[in-house]
C-alpha cells in the first residue's frame, strides 16, 4: 500500500515552483518557444519511464504544464515529490525555471439533499466515471475536464444548486479574494479560512476559493 502525503508534509518537502492543488502537484515552465518545450517534454518523458511513474504533461507554444499524482494511491505520494524534483532539475539544466503560482484547479459542486439519487445521472450525462472509494464525485476518465462532486445540503431544498470551488496556492488565496471583492463581490464566510472562503457576486451567487491548508488530507 502506497502512503499518501498530507498537505503539511508536501509543504515541508520544499518544492520550489510547485503548487499543491486539488488535482495534484502542478507547475508551469515558461519555455519561450515550442522547440524548447518539446525538448523539455522529451527529457521529462525519459525520466518518467526510468522512474516508472508518469506525469500529465501539457505542451503549449510558450510553456509546459506538468501535473503529478499517484492514481493508485488516490493522492500525492513520495513518488510524486521525487519526480517533481527531477522535473525541476531538468528544467534548470535547460536554463528554465518552474513557477506554478498562477495555476489553479476547478471543481464543480452540486448541493443536493440526496446525492446518491442524482450522481448516476450526472455521470452518464457527462460521460464521467466514479472512482473506487469516492462515493461523492464523478470524474472525466481522461482528466481533461473538471470533476463534479456532490455536497450534502440537508433535507431542505438548497437556494443555490451549483457552485464553483477554485483551488489556488495558499500564497495566492488572499490576493484572489481581494480581487473578487474589488470586482464587486463580498466575503460571505471566512470562518474556515485558510481552508476556504465563501464569496458571492452582486446577485448573491456563491462560490469558494480553496487551498490545501488546515485539511485532514
Beta strands, then each sheet from edge to edge (+ up, - down):
strand 1: 19-21
strand 2: 24-30
strand 3: 56-59
strand 4: 63-68
strand 5: 105-112
strand 6: 137-138
strand 7: 148-152
strand 8: 162-167
strand 9: 186-189
strand 10: 196-200
strand 11: 206-210
sheet 1: 1+ 2- 4+ 3-
sheet 2: 6+ 7- 5- 8+ 11+ 10- 9+
end
